[in-house]
Amino acid sequence: MNRIAPLLALAAFALAPSPASGQEEEEERVLRICRQLGQAELEVGIEGMIRDDESRVPLPGATVLIRYEAERGMPTPEDVRVEADERGRYQACGLEAFREIRVRPNYRSRRGKERKVELDRSRFVDLEVDMGDAAFVVLSVVDAADGRPVAGAQIDFSPLPVSGVTDTLGRVAFRSIPPLTYGLRVAHIGYAPLETEINILTDQNAEFRIELNTRAIALAPIEVRVTGRDPFLLTSGFYERRQSIDEGYFATYPEIDQFIHLGQVFQFKRELSIRYRRNQLILLNGRPASRLGFNRRNLGELKFDTVRGIEAYRCSEAPPEIMNQVPNTMLLTDCNLVAIWTY
């Protein structure tokens, strides 16, 4: 075992903590990557989570120094340094097996507790850094104009993954915050987002007041399209039927306004003429026109400028939404159906 294994991979994986009952299965799944990268028993890996030893808050960006113990008659591999990811998870693969190493985490100016590890196989090792006594911190978010509490404000700490939302009194409490200078981002709809810093001291109980300024909310522009389509005809399905029915006649008022009255339209449009079919059924706004006092002869009395649209086709080709308005007792053999839509 005289060779020094190359460092095959240094990576940080963002893994959510698993329940205690499944911890062994989680470690086995995670460390399988290192075993796949290694060469049989020559190389192994180590990984775990770096946390503050009191609050148990993960420390993203913390570094881990891995040092090999010197052994008589064997060369000592170089130190290995890896960095934790945004959730405080670290990983180093390609370490030399059957060697004793010392692992020490560091976060900013703090040095963590050193651990001695025997690399007879890949290991899962959690590390701790003593950041000092955790503090109890309360943040109060208020409106800068009148001091009213702002409920529902989102507060995010950095660089540690700590966050919270203010209650109805505009307050949110954090019971175990490691001492550090934190960046804060406070956001709430209707207010301009605020970014600031607070300095948390060791064993401190303190309340910080944060003021938000209101701002005008820019809404997306509303696009208005003029289609030229009559709203009533849209809701009645006129345009859909016009597009889907091939054998039929469809016209809106702008298309027939050259005529003087409605009776003239029936006179000159073959599709509407009684000669086109032996029988003719006229519907007015979806109901038989005869029930409303109109028939083929007196349709000219209907105010022409109130007509929105006309549609006509064989009764056998009429769509269900039209025929549902026709009584079953009406004779529909060799029939021409005309539907008139008015204001």
Buried (B, 14 or more C-beta within 10 A) or exposed (E): EEEEBEBBBBBBEEBEEBEEEEEEEBBEEBBEBBBEBBEEEEBBBBBBBBBBBBBBBBBBBBBBBBBBEEEEEBEEBEEBEBBBBEBBBBBBBBBBBEBBBBBBBBBBEBEBEEBEBEBEEBBBBBBBBBBBBBBBBBBBBBBBEEEEBBBEBBBBBBBBBBEBEBEEEBBBEBEBBBBBEBEBBBBBEEBEEBEEEBEBEEEBEBEBEBBBEEEEEEEEEEEEEEEEEBEBBEEBBBBEBBEEBEEBBBBBBEEBEEBEBBBBBBEEBEBBBEEBBEBBBBBBBBEBBBEEEBEBEEBBEBEBEEBBBBBBBBBEEBBEEBBEEBEEEEEBEEBBBBBBBBE
